[in-house]
Amino acid sequence: MSSRQEALRREILEKTRELIALREHHQPFVPGETVIPYAGRVYGPEEVVAGVSSMLDFWLTLGAEGEAFERDLAVRIGVKRSLLTNSGSSANLLAVSALTSVRLGDRRLRPGDEVITVAAGFPTTVAPIVQCGAIPVFIDVDPITLGPRCDQLADAYVPGRTRAVMIAHALGNPFDLGEVRRFCGDHGLWLIEDNCDALGATYGGEWTGSFGDLSTQSFYPPHHLTLGEGGAVNIVRDMTLKVVVESFRDWGRDCWCPSGKDNTCKRRFDWQLGELPQGYDHKYIYSHLGYNLKPLDPQAAIGRVQLGRLDGFGEARRRHWQLLRAGLADCDDVLDFMLPTHVRLHDVGQVDRSM
């Protein structure tokens, strides 16, 4: 890049930062007039500068920014790998689709198999089960925690037919992961955590999204951080699932070469696959009926900045919950309040009212 180009780039980014800083000037709050959105994107000049900078490079499909965001996200959650998608709904679809792969042998999800889930939740937790030809089997939610009624898991289980459990951490409240994990372990079931509402929530000191075989994230604006649209599938332990999820996300292909790069395996023309001729180009082998569900690299650039704000976002949410709960405490004779999964029923009402 020439010195003139570098100077122009700096000027564009400086002007971008200046513009957003002016836009962020807050007007005073006027009771009865100021509109406060209940949820939406929270960002600063840094996110806009990151997005504009990425656009100036004009590498649009997933690239270096995406790789960096995936790596940083996996470290924060405590999983082996995270794979970006274009939405949390797509992440759920990929997680369930991955369980249908022949690479998983006898444990794979087949048409007509059953997946245990909850009867109250967002539709894209349930829709992928149906889309993949499996049957959702519903258990109730506890009205106090909005988590699953774990005492109903045994009744929902059918030997030889039940293959997986897929449950969301509703509104950021972790479900009873200890009990659900024990149940899945006892019966050899896959566990998918729909973690779209719960990035940064903890259970037993560990982040949710790090307990199942797979977990999913959403980066839609009302969630904990945003890429505008976007999501991720987290590979918790077994990297075989990484290969499968990536294949379904990227058209169903076998090859793992990033866009614009060839022969990263150093064996592109040295495979014997099925009945194909020896040396058939591995980059054009497709073993799954997959999709194209990647986000754009500029989205990942924005997400990297957002990820640095995650702790502050989580603290603000907890503070706001406490403020609202304390302010409404005198209405507990007419309002039912959701409680964290670990809170016992006799703890109801023990809320800090001093705020």
VENFENSUL-V143068 format. One record per backbone hydrogen bond with DSSP energy under -0.5 kcal/mol. CO is the residue of the C=O (numbers start at 1). NH is the residue of the N-H. If there is no record, write none. Layout:
((CO NH) (CO NH))
//
This chain:
((2 6) (3 7) (4 8) (5 9) (6 10) (7 11) (8 12) (9 13) (10 14) (11 15) (12 16) (13 17) (14 18) (15 19) (16 20) (17 21) (18 22) (19 23) (20 24) (22 25) (29 31) (30 33) (30 34) (34 36) (35 37) (44 47) (44 48) (45 49) (46 50) (47 51) (48 52) (49 53) (50 54) (51 55) (52 56) (53 57) (54 58) (54 59) (58 60) (60 297) (63 67) (64 68) (65 69) (66 70) (67 71) (68 72) (69 73) (70 74) (71 75) (72 76) (73 77) (74 78) (74 79) (81 235) (83 233) (85 231) (87 91) (88 92) (89 93) (90 94) (91 95) (92 96) (93 97) (94 98) (95 99) (96 99) (97 100) (98 101) (99 109) (101 104) (102 105) (104 107) (105 108) (110 113) (113 135) (114 163) (114 164) (115 137) (116 166) (117 139) (122 125) (122 126) (123 126) (123 127) (126 129) (126 130) (127 131) (128 132) (129 134) (130 133) (133 112) (134 136) (135 115) (136 138) (137 117) (139 119) (140 149) (141 143) (142 146) (144 339) (147 142) (148 150) (149 152) (150 153) (152 156) (153 157) (154 157) (158 161) (158 162) (161 114) (163 190) (164 116) (165 192) (167 194) (168 170) (169 172) (170 173) (172 174) (175 177) (176 180) (177 181) (178 182) (179 183) (180 184) (181 185) (182 186) (183 187) (184 188) (184 189) (185 188) (190 165) (191 193) (191 213) (191 214) (192 167) (192 194) (193 195) (193 216) (194 169) (195 198) (198 201) (201 208) (203 206) (206 203) (207 210) (213 236) (213 237) (214 193) (215 234) (216 195) (217 232) (219 227) (219 228) (220 223) (227 229) (228 221) (230 88) (230 219) (231 85) (232 217) (233 83) (233 235) (234 215) (234 236) (235 80) (235 81) (236 80) (237 239) (238 241) (238 242) (239 243) (240 244) (241 245) (242 246) (243 247) (244 248) (245 249) (246 250) (247 252) (247 253) (248 291) (249 251) (249 293) (250 253) (251 290) (252 287) (252 288) (258 261) (263 266) (267 270) (268 282) (271 273) (271 279) (271 280) (272 274) (273 276) (277 280) (281 284) (282 255) (282 285) (285 254) (285 255) (288 290) (291 251) (293 86) (295 62) (296 300) (297 301) (298 302) (299 303) (300 304) (301 305) (302 306) (303 307) (304 308) (305 308) (305 309) (306 309) (307 310) (309 313) (310 314) (311 315) (312 316) (313 317) (314 318) (315 319) (316 320) (317 321) (318 322) (319 323) (320 324) (321 325) (322 326) (323 327) (324 328) (326 329) (328 331) (329 332) (331 334) (331 335) (335 337) (340 343) (344 347) (345 348) (347 350) (349 351) (351 353))
//
